[in-house]
Amino acid sequence: MTRTYKKDADKIAKLTPEQYRVTQENGTERPFTGEFNDHTDVGLYVDIVSGEPLFTSMDKFDSHCGWPSFTQPVDSDHINELRDTTHGMIRTEVRSAHGDSHLGHVFPDGPSDRGGLRYCINSASLRFVPVEDLEAEGYGEYLKLFQKR
């Protein structure tokens, strides 16, 4: 099944104020307040606006930074990385490729045994799909990622 992902005006209209601020206005949620910071369930994290798959629970780790952290995206075609010079820093912003949602930033201080990257992502930009719901929600092709490695 080929699925198309795009920015969805109906979904944007239904975002909470915090989700809107983060995804559409390049905001950042306060550390340690996001729904998925301590989340350990098995499944897929998708863009709250477009539904495009972004990260799996298998690549999530506790970086103690206050935001959900991942070592890699599920599909690099669903992530855009842009130079961000706001707040007097030089960082790499991470946006969803099709939904153009601001997700967070990527840093080179992740686990060295897993590629060395830390995708520091706002919970407000994500929706979680439990592994047992992947097929029913149209993400069945990602089930293979959760089989024993």
C-alpha positions in Angstrom: 0.0 0.0 0.0 1.4 3.4 -0.9 0.4 6.1 1.4 0.5 9.9 0.8 1.4 12.3 3.6 0.6 16.0 3.5 -0.1 18.9 5.7 -3.7 18.5 6.8 -5.6 21.8 7.5 -8.4 19.9 9.3 -5.8 18.3 11.7 -4.2 21.7 12.2 -7.5 23.2 13.2 -7.9 20.5 15.9 -4.5 20.9 17.5 -4.4 22.1 21.1 -2.8 25.5 21.6 0.4 23.9 22.7 0.5 21.5 19.7 -0.1 24.5 17.4 2.6 26.6 19.0 5.1 23.9 18.7 4.4 22.5 15.2 3.2 25.7 13.4 5.1 28.4 15.3 8.4 26.6 15.9 7.8 26.5 19.7 9.4 24.3 22.3 7.5 22.6 25.1 8.9 23.0 28.6 11.3 20.2 29.5 10.0 17.2 31.4 6.4 18.2 30.7 5.7 16.4 27.4 3.4 13.4 27.2 6.1 11.1 25.6 9.1 12.1 27.7 8.9 9.0 29.9 6.8 6.9 27.5 8.0 3.3 27.2 5.2 1.6 25.2 6.1 -0.2 22.0 5.0 1.5 18.8 5.4 4.2 16.2 5.6 7.9 16.6 4.0 9.9 13.8 3.7 13.5 12.9 0.5 14.9 14.5 -0.3 17.0 11.4 0.5 14.7 8.5 0.6 11.2 10.0 3.9 10.5 8.4 6.0 7.9 10.4 8.9 9.5 12.2 10.4 7.4 15.0 10.0 4.0 16.6 10.0 3.1 20.3 13.0 0.9 19.5 15.1 3.9 18.7 13.9 5.9 21.8 16.3 6.4 24.7 16.4 8.3 27.9 18.8 11.2 27.4 17.7 13.0 30.6 17.3 16.2 28.6 13.5 16.6 29.3 12.3 15.7 25.8 11.8 12.4 24.0 15.0 11.4 22.3 15.6 9.0 19.4 18.8 7.8 17.7 17.4 7.8 14.2 14.2 8.5 12.2 12.2 5.5 10.9 12.6 6.9 7.3 15.0 9.7 6.5 12.7 10.8 3.7 10.2 11.9 6.3 12.6 14.3 8.0 14.0 17.6 6.9 17.0 19.1 8.7 17.5 22.8 8.6 20.1 25.2 10.0 18.7 27.1 13.0 20.5 30.2 14.2 17.8 31.4 16.7 18.5 32.1 20.3 22.1 32.9 19.7 23.0 29.2 18.9 23.7 27.2 15.8 21.6 24.1 15.8 20.0 21.7 13.3 16.2 21.9 13.3 14.2 18.8 12.5 10.9 19.2 10.6 8.5 16.6 9.1 9.1 16.5 5.4 5.4 16.4 4.3 3.6 18.0 7.1 6.3 20.7 7.6 5.8 20.4 11.4 8.5 21.7 13.7 9.6 18.6 15.6 12.7 19.7 17.5 16.4 19.5 16.9 19.1 16.9 16.3 22.4 16.9 18.2 25.6 14.9 17.8 25.7 13.8 21.5 23.6 10.6 21.3 24.7 7.1 22.1 27.9 6.3 20.2 27.0 2.7 19.8 23.8 3.7 18.0 25.1 6.3 15.5 25.9 9.2 17.9 22.8 11.2 17.2 20.1 12.5 19.5 16.9 13.6 17.9 15.4 15.8 20.7 11.7 15.9 19.8 8.7 17.8 21.3 5.9 15.4 22.4 3.4 18.0 21.2 4.4 17.3 17.6 3.9 13.6 17.9 1.0 11.0 18.0 1.8 7.5 19.2 0.5 4.4 17.5 0.8 1.3 19.6 2.3 -1.7 17.8 -0.9 -3.7 18.1 -2.8 -0.9 16.2 -0.3 -0.4 13.3 -2.2 -2.6 10.9 -5.6 -1.1 11.7 -4.3 2.4 11.4 -2.7 1.8 8.0 0.9 1.4 9.2 1.1 -2.4 8.8 4.3 -2.1 6.6 6.1 -0.9 9.8 5.3 -4.1 11.8 8.5 -5.7 10.5 10.5 -3.1 12.4 9.3 -4.5 15.7 10.2 -8.1 15.0 13.3 -9.3 17.0 16.4 -7.8 15.6 
